[in-house]
Amino acid sequence: MIDRDGYRPNVGIILCNAKNEVFWGKRIKEHSWQFPQGGIKLGESPEQAMFRELEEEVGLRAQHVKILGRTRDWLRYDVPQNWVRREWRGSYKGQKQIWFLLRLTGRDCDVSLRASSHPEFDAWRWHHYWVPLESVIEFKREVYRLALNELAGYLGVGREG
């Protein structure tokens, strides 16, 4: 589902623990790290998509987390043309995302990277809230910075430049 401007609706998830550290997932068979994220299906609300993606990618259910906040508006990033599927070229620009900040109320052992038949991550760790954005694929970095800055106030961790 791509909107008329060429952006696919998507959600991003910043999951934090009691120490305000964030879940940092290593993309399967790659050397890049990222937050969980995924597309919003037709008829799904951003919140419904977030809970579905959280369970698929991290193995956590609604009872394992508490929603602390979300971004007010869509945050967009463009995908380089060489990353775009051939059949989408000309109509697809990138992703527009609503970001959610969640608090883990469950335990670390509730995390399961093999919750779905198509895992996204092969490793994970807790990291300081201000994750090293150079570990994120370049075209997503600005959206990460914007989401982290907007949601930082819910944790009282201050804003980064």
GUTOR-362657 format. One line per field, with one value per atom (N, C-alpha, C, O): residue in one letter; x, y, z; residue number from 1. Coordinates in steps of 0.05 Angstrom, whole numbers, plus 5000, padded with zeros to 4 digits. Example, Ala and Ser with C-alpha at 12.3 -4.5 7.8 and 13.67 -1.06 7.14 Angstrom:
// residues 2
aa <- [A,A,A,A,S,S,S,S]
X <- [5264,5246,5264,5285,5257,5273,5258,5268]
Y <- [4886,4910,4934,4934,4955,4979,5001,5023]
Z <- [5156,5156,5156,5169,5142,5143,5157,5161]
i <- [1,1,1,1,2,2,2,2]
This chain:
// residues 161
aa <- [M,M,M,M,I,I,I,I,D,D,D,D,R,R,R,R,D,D,D,D,G,G,G,G,Y,Y,Y,Y,R,R,R,R,P,P,P,P,N,N,N,N,V,V,V,V,G,G,G,G,I,I,I,I,I,I,I,I,L,L,L,L,C,C,C,C,N,N,N,N,A,A,A,A,K,K,K,K,N,N,N,N,E,E,E,E,V,V,V,V,F,F,F,F,W,W,W,W,G,G,G,G,K,K,K,K,R,R,R,R,I,I,I,I,K,K,K,K,E,E,E,E,H,H,H,H,S,S,S,S,W,W,W,W,Q,Q,Q,Q,F,F,F,F,P,P,P,P,Q,Q,Q,Q,G,G,G,G,G,G,G,G,I,I,I,I,K,K,K,K,L,L,L,L,G,G,G,G,E,E,E,E,S,S,S,S,P,P,P,P,E,E,E,E,Q,Q,Q,Q,A,A,A,A,M,M,M,M,F,F,F,F,R,R,R,R,E,E,E,E,L,L,L,L,E,E,E,E,E,E,E,E,E,E,E,E,V,V,V,V,G,G,G,G,L,L,L,L,R,R,R,R,A,A,A,A,Q,Q,Q,Q,H,H,H,H,V,V,V,V,K,K,K,K,I,I,I,I,L,L,L,L,G,G,G,G,R,R,R,R,T,T,T,T,R,R,R,R,D,D,D,D,W,W,W,W,L,L,L,L,R,R,R,R,Y,Y,Y,Y,D,D,D,D,V,V,V,V,P,P,P,P,Q,Q,Q,Q,N,N,N,N,W,W,W,W,V,V,V,V,R,R,R,R,R,R,R,R,E,E,E,E,W,W,W,W,R,R,R,R,G,G,G,G,S,S,S,S,Y,Y,Y,Y,K,K,K,K,G,G,G,G,Q,Q,Q,Q,K,K,K,K,Q,Q,Q,Q,I,I,I,I,W,W,W,W,F,F,F,F,L,L,L,L,L,L,L,L,R,R,R,R,L,L,L,L,T,T,T,T,G,G,G,G,R,R,R,R,D,D,D,D,C,C,C,C,D,D,D,D,V,V,V,V,S,S,S,S,L,L,L,L,R,R,R,R,A,A,A,A,S,S,S,S,S,S,S,S,H,H,H,H,P,P,P,P,E,E,E,E,F,F,F,F,D,D,D,D,A,A,A,A,W,W,W,W,R,R,R,R,W,W,W,W,H,H,H,H,H,H,H,H,Y,Y,Y,Y,W,W,W,W,V,V,V,V,P,P,P,P,L,L,L,L,E,E,E,E,S,S,S,S,V,V,V,V,I,I,I,I,E,E,E,E,F,F,F,F,K,K,K,K,R,R,R,R,E,E,E,E,V,V,V,V,Y,Y,Y,Y,R,R,R,R,L,L,L,L,A,A,A,A,L,L,L,L,N,N,N,N,E,E,E,E,L,L,L,L,A,A,A,A,G,G,G,G,Y,Y,Y,Y,L,L,L,L,G,G,G,G,V,V,V,V,G,G,G,G,R,R,R,R,E,E,E,E,G,G,G,G]
X <- [5017,5000,5018,5032,5017,5033,5014,4995,5020,5002,5007,5025,4991,4993,5019,5026,5033,5059,5082,5105,5076,5097,5109,5130,5096,5106,5089,5065,5103,5089,5086,5106,5062,5057,5071,5070,5083,5101,5101,5094,5109,5113,5142,5154,5152,5178,5174,5156,5191,5187,5213,5234,5212,5234,5225,5208,5237,5231,5252,5276,5244,5264,5258,5236,5280,5278,5276,5273,5277,5274,5297,5294,5320,5343,5343,5362,5321,5319,5339,5346,5348,5364,5345,5322,5353,5335,5344,5367,5324,5328,5341,5332,5363,5379,5382,5396,5370,5370,5390,5391,5405,5423,5409,5399,5408,5394,5407,5431,5390,5399,5419,5413,5441,5463,5474,5486,5471,5483,5498,5498,5512,5527,5514,5527,5488,5474,5455,5444,5450,5433,5410,5413,5387,5363,5343,5345,5322,5299,5279,5280,5261,5240,5223,5218,5214,5196,5182,5190,5160,5147,5123,5113,5112,5091,5064,5059,5047,5019,5002,5002,4988,4971,4944,4936,4932,4906,4886,4882,4873,4853,4865,4850,4891,4904,4910,4917,4907,4916,4946,4957,4959,4988,4993,5012,4975,4979,4976,4992,4957,4954,4978,4988,4988,5012,5036,5052,5038,5061,5060,5081,5037,5036,5042,5054,5032,5038,5067,5079,5080,5108,5125,5145,5117,5131,5132,5152,5109,5108,5123,5138,5121,5135,5165,5179,5175,5204,5218,5241,5203,5216,5203,5214,5180,5167,5152,5143,5149,5134,5105,5099,5088,5059,5052,5069,5027,5018,5022,5027,5019,5021,5050,5055,5070,5098,5107,5130,5091,5099,5078,5055,5087,5069,5076,5100,5056,5061,5066,5049,5089,5096,5090,5083,5092,5086,5089,5097,5082,5085,5090,5084,5101,5105,5078,5059,5078,5053,5046,5022,5066,5061,5079,5096,5074,5090,5118,5122,5138,5166,5173,5167,5185,5189,5219,5236,5225,5252,5249,5232,5267,5268,5287,5307,5280,5297,5311,5299,5338,5353,5341,5332,5340,5327,5338,5323,5364,5376,5366,5371,5353,5341,5312,5300,5300,5271,5266,5280,5246,5238,5232,5220,5239,5235,5206,5200,5187,5159,5148,5127,5163,5154,5167,5159,5188,5202,5184,5168,5186,5169,5146,5135,5137,5114,5122,5107,5144,5152,5176,5196,5173,5195,5208,5232,5191,5203,5181,5160,5188,5170,5161,5176,5136,5128,5121,5106,5131,5129,5117,5122,5101,5094,5112,5113,5125,5143,5130,5117,5133,5123,5146,5166,5143,5162,5148,5127,5160,5149,5167,5192,5155,5171,5166,5143,5188,5185,5176,5190,5153,5143,5148,5145,5154,5161,5190,5202,5202,5230,5246,5234,5272,5289,5284,5285,5279,5275,5249,5245,5231,5207,5213,5198,5237,5245,5251,5266,5241,5246,5249,5230,5274,5279,5269,5269,5260,5250,5220,5210,5206,5177,5162,5140,5175,5162,5179,5203,5168,5184,5203,5220,5201,5219,5232,5224,5252,5264,5278,5289,5276,5289,5317,5335,5320,5345,5358,5344,5385,5399,5413,5426,5412,5423,5410,5398,5411,5400,5415,5428,5413,5425,5411,5397,5414,5405,5427,5451,5420,5439,5430,5405,5448,5442,5422,5422,5403,5382,5392,5381,5414,5425,5443,5467,5430,5444,5463,5458,5484,5502,5490,5489,5481,5466,5483,5473,5510,5527,5523,5532,5511,5506,5480,5475,5464,5439,5445,5461,5431,5435,5430,5412,5447,5449,5422,5417,5406,5382,5360,5340,5364,5344,5354,5338,5378,5390,5375,5371,5366,5352,5326,5318,5311,5286,5290,5275,5311,5318,5324,5314,5340,5347,5321,5318,5303,5278,5261,5250,5258,5241,5253,5238,5279,5292,5288,5282,5293,5290,5261,5257,5242,5214,5205,5189,5214,5204,5221,5213,5244,5262,5248,5254,5231,5217,5201,5198,5191,5176,5193,5183,5219,5238,5255,5268,5254,5270,5299,5316,5306,5335,5347,5370,5331,5341,5343,5341,5347,5348,5377,5394,5382,5408,5406,5385,5428,5428,5426,5426]
Y <- [4976,5000,5025,5030,5040,5064,5087,5086,5109,5132,5148,5141,5168,5182,5197,5204,5202,5216,5196,5204,5170,5150,5138,5126,5142,5132,5109,5111,5089,5066,5071,5076,5069,5073,5051,5028,5059,5042,5051,5074,5033,5041,5035,5016,5051,5046,5043,5055,5026,5020,5025,5013,5043,5047,5034,5044,5011,4996,5001,4996,5010,5016,4999,4989,4995,4979,4999,5023,4989,5005,5026,5046,5021,5039,5059,5074,5060,5077,5070,5087,5045,5035,5025,5017,5026,5018,4992,4985,4977,4952,4959,4976,4946,4951,4924,4906,4920,4894,4894,4913,4872,4869,4855,4833,4868,4857,4829,4826,4810,4783,4783,4794,4770,4767,4793,4794,4814,4840,4852,4841,4874,4887,4913,4931,4916,4941,4935,4913,4955,4953,4972,4993,4966,4983,4977,4957,4994,4989,4972,4972,4957,4943,4963,4985,4954,4970,4953,4930,4963,4947,4961,4981,4951,4963,4961,4943,4980,4980,4968,4977,4946,4933,4948,4963,4944,4956,4950,4927,4971,4968,4967,4966,4968,4967,4996,5013,5001,5026,5025,5003,5048,5047,5031,5016,5034,5019,4989,4974,4981,4952,4941,4919,4957,4948,4947,4928,4966,4965,4940,4927,4932,4908,4883,4864,4883,4860,4858,4836,4880,4880,4873,4859,4883,4878,4848,4836,4835,4806,4790,4772,4798,4784,4787,4767,4811,4816,4811,4803,4815,4814,4793,4787,4783,4762,4773,4757,4799,4811,4817,4824,4813,4819,4844,4855,4852,4877,4876,4896,4853,4851,4854,4857,4853,4856,4885,4891,4903,4931,4951,4944,4976,4998,5020,5026,5031,5053,5079,5087,5091,5116,5140,5162,5137,5159,5151,5128,5169,5165,5192,5213,5191,5216,5228,5214,5255,5269,5264,5260,5266,5265,5243,5231,5238,5219,5230,5254,5213,5220,5204,5180,5217,5204,5201,5218,5180,5178,5166,5150,5175,5165,5142,5141,5122,5099,5103,5110,5099,5102,5084,5061,5094,5079,5051,5033,5047,5021,5001,4977,5010,4992,4986,4968,5001,4998,4975,4972,4958,4936,4947,4969,4932,4941,4949,4969,4932,4938,4963,4973,4972,4997,5022,5044,5019,5043,5062,5053,5087,5107,5115,5137,5097,5103,5103,5115,5091,5088,5106,5105,5123,5140,5130,5131,5120,5111,5104,5095,5109,5102,5127,5146,5126,5146,5131,5111,5141,5125,5140,5164,5126,5135,5119,5095,5133,5120,5118,5137,5095,5090,5086,5074,5097,5092,5074,5081,5051,5031,5026,5028,5019,5010,4980,4970,4965,4936,4932,4940,4920,4913,4884,4875,4869,4840,4838,4856,4815,4809,4806,4801,4808,4804,4777,4774,4757,4729,4727,4707,4747,4747,4753,4747,4766,4772,4747,4730,4744,4721,4730,4738,4728,4736,4716,4721,4693,4671,4668,4646,4689,4688,4683,4673,4691,4687,4669,4664,4660,4643,4659,4647,4686,4703,4723,4746,4714,4733,4757,4754,4780,4804,4808,4819,4798,4802,4775,4755,4775,4752,4757,4739,4782,4789,4814,4829,4818,4843,4850,4833,4875,4884,4909,4923,4916,4942,4962,4956,4986,5007,5033,5038,5050,5078,5090,5084,5106,5118,5130,5127,5145,5159,5139,5140,5121,5100,5113,5135,5099,5109,5108,5086,5130,5130,5122,5115,5122,5112,5082,5071,5068,5039,5034,5012,5056,5054,5060,5077,5046,5051,5080,5093,5092,5121,5135,5156,5124,5138,5139,5153,5123,5124,5141,5146,5150,5164,5188,5192,5205,5230,5224,5237,5204,5196,5186,5192,5170,5160,5184,5185,5203,5227,5242,5250,5246,5260,5246,5258,5219,5203,5203,5207,5198,5198,5225,5226,5247,5274,5279,5289,5273,5278,5262,5272,5237,5220,5221,5210,5234,5235,5247,5239,5266,5279,5261,5266,5239,5219,5205,5195,5204,5191,5210,5203,5236,5256,5253,5259,5243,5239,5263,5262,5284,5307,5303,5280,5324,5323,5323,5335,5310,5310,5327,5328,5339,5356,5343,5357]
Z <- [5000,5000,5000,5020,4979,4976,4973,4958,4987,4986,4959,4944,4954,4928,4925,4903,4948,4946,4943,4940,4943,4939,4964,4963,4987,5012,5023,5023,5033,5045,5075,5089,5086,5115,5131,5124,5152,5168,5197,5203,5215,5243,5251,5240,5269,5281,5311,5323,5324,5352,5367,5361,5387,5405,5431,5445,5438,5462,5483,5478,5506,5527,5552,5557,5567,5592,5615,5611,5640,5664,5667,5681,5654,5655,5633,5629,5617,5593,5571,5555,5571,5549,5528,5535,5503,5481,5468,5467,5458,5444,5417,5402,5412,5388,5374,5385,5350,5337,5313,5298,5311,5288,5266,5269,5243,5219,5213,5213,5206,5201,5178,5157,5183,5163,5153,5131,5168,5161,5184,5206,5179,5201,5209,5220,5203,5211,5234,5236,5250,5273,5270,5257,5281,5278,5299,5314,5300,5316,5300,5276,5314,5299,5284,5293,5261,5244,5225,5220,5213,5193,5181,5193,5160,5145,5159,5175,5153,5163,5141,5118,5148,5128,5125,5142,5102,5096,5118,5126,5129,5150,5178,5198,5181,5206,5216,5200,5242,5253,5258,5260,5261,5268,5294,5295,5314,5339,5334,5346,5319,5313,5298,5304,5279,5264,5283,5280,5301,5320,5336,5339,5348,5364,5347,5357,5322,5305,5299,5302,5291,5285,5310,5308,5333,5358,5363,5371,5359,5364,5342,5349,5317,5295,5298,5294,5304,5303,5330,5330,5352,5378,5397,5418,5389,5405,5429,5445,5431,5454,5446,5424,5466,5463,5478,5493,5475,5488,5518,5531,5530,5560,5569,5593,5551,5558,5557,5565,5547,5543,5552,5555,5555,5560,5540,5536,5527,5508,5524,5540,5520,5533,5516,5526,5489,5471,5442,5436,5425,5396,5383,5394,5359,5344,5336,5330,5335,5328,5299,5292,5282,5253,5241,5254,5215,5200,5197,5192,5199,5193,5168,5166,5148,5122,5116,5123,5102,5090,5062,5056,5044,5017,5015,5029,4999,4994,4968,4948,4968,4942,4920,4926,4896,4874,4870,4863,4875,4871,4892,4889,4913,4934,4928,4941,4909,4904,4885,4865,4891,4874,4846,4843,4826,4798,4793,4780,4803,4797,4811,4804,4831,4846,4836,4843,4819,4810,4795,4778,4801,4789,4806,4804,4824,4841,4871,4887,4878,4906,4912,4899,4933,4942,4967,4970,4986,5011,5032,5024,5057,5079,5094,5096,5104,5123,5148,5148,5171,5196,5219,5222,5235,5261,5280,5278,5298,5317,5345,5354,5357,5384,5403,5397,5427,5449,5469,5480,5474,5492,5515,5513,5538,5561,5564,5565,5566,5571,5600,5619,5604,5630,5636,5659,5615,5619,5626,5637,5619,5625,5599,5578,5601,5578,5565,5541,5582,5571,5555,5542,5556,5540,5510,5493,5505,5478,5463,5473,5439,5422,5393,5381,5383,5356,5335,5311,5345,5327,5330,5326,5336,5340,5314,5314,5291,5265,5248,5254,5226,5208,5190,5176,5191,5176,5195,5195,5211,5231,5217,5196,5231,5221,5233,5221,5258,5273,5280,5285,5282,5292,5318,5329,5328,5354,5364,5348,5390,5401,5427,5439,5435,5460,5469,5454,5494,5504,5499,5502,5492,5486,5498,5501,5505,5514,5495,5471,5505,5489,5463,5441,5465,5441,5426,5428,5411,5396,5375,5366,5368,5348,5320,5308,5310,5285,5261,5240,5264,5242,5238,5218,5258,5255,5239,5230,5235,5220,5190,5184,5173,5144,5139,5150,5122,5119,5113,5125,5096,5088,5110,5107,5132,5154,5178,5196,5177,5201,5210,5234,5192,5199,5213,5232,5203,5215,5243,5262,5247,5274,5293,5315,5283,5299,5307,5330,5287,5293,5313,5331,5309,5328,5356,5375,5358,5385,5399,5422,5384,5396,5404,5426,5387,5394,5418,5435,5421,5442,5468,5488,5467,5490,5515,5537,5511,5533,5550,5574,5539,5555,5575,5595,5570,5589,5605,5624,5597,5611,5605,5622,5582,5575,5560,5553,5556,5542,5512,5502,5497,5468,5459,5472,5436,5424,5398,5386,5390,5367,5341,5321]
i <- [1,1,1,1,2,2,2,2,3,3,3,3,4,4,4,4,5,5,5,5,6,6,6,6,7,7,7,7,8,8,8,8,9,9,9,9,10,10,10,10,11,11,11,11,12,12,12,12,13,13,13,13,14,14,14,14,15,15,15,15,16,16,16,16,17,17,17,17,18,18,18,18,19,19,19,19,20,20,20,20,21,21,21,21,22,22,22,22,23,23,23,23,24,24,24,24,25,25,25,25,26,26,26,26,27,27,27,27,28,28,28,28,29,29,29,29,30,30,30,30,31,31,31,31,32,32,32,32,33,33,33,33,34,34,34,34,35,35,35,35,36,36,36,36,37,37,37,37,38,38,38,38,39,39,39,39,40,40,40,40,41,41,41,41,42,42,42,42,43,43,43,43,44,44,44,44,45,45,45,45,46,46,46,46,47,47,47,47,48,48,48,48,49,49,49,49,50,50,50,50,51,51,51,51,52,52,52,52,53,53,53,53,54,54,54,54,55,55,55,55,56,56,56,56,57,57,57,57,58,58,58,58,59,59,59,59,60,60,60,60,61,61,61,61,62,62,62,62,63,63,63,63,64,64,64,64,65,65,65,65,66,66,66,66,67,67,67,67,68,68,68,68,69,69,69,69,70,70,70,70,71,71,71,71,72,72,72,72,73,73,73,73,74,74,74,74,75,75,75,75,76,76,76,76,77,77,77,77,78,78,78,78,79,79,79,79,80,80,80,80,81,81,81,81,82,82,82,82,83,83,83,83,84,84,84,84,85,85,85,85,86,86,86,86,87,87,87,87,88,88,88,88,89,89,89,89,90,90,90,90,91,91,91,91,92,92,92,92,93,93,93,93,94,94,94,94,95,95,95,95,96,96,96,96,97,97,97,97,98,98,98,98,99,99,99,99,100,100,100,100,101,101,101,101,102,102,102,102,103,103,103,103,104,104,104,104,105,105,105,105,106,106,106,106,107,107,107,107,108,108,108,108,109,109,109,109,110,110,110,110,111,111,111,111,112,112,112,112,113,113,113,113,114,114,114,114,115,115,115,115,116,116,116,116,117,117,117,117,118,118,118,118,119,119,119,119,120,120,120,120,121,121,121,121,122,122,122,122,123,123,123,123,124,124,124,124,125,125,125,125,126,126,126,126,127,127,127,127,128,128,128,128,129,129,129,129,130,130,130,130,131,131,131,131,132,132,132,132,133,133,133,133,134,134,134,134,135,135,135,135,136,136,136,136,137,137,137,137,138,138,138,138,139,139,139,139,140,140,140,140,141,141,141,141,142,142,142,142,143,143,143,143,144,144,144,144,145,145,145,145,146,146,146,146,147,147,147,147,148,148,148,148,149,149,149,149,150,150,150,150,151,151,151,151,152,152,152,152,153,153,153,153,154,154,154,154,155,155,155,155,156,156,156,156,157,157,157,157,158,158,158,158,159,159,159,159,160,160,160,160,161,161,161,161]
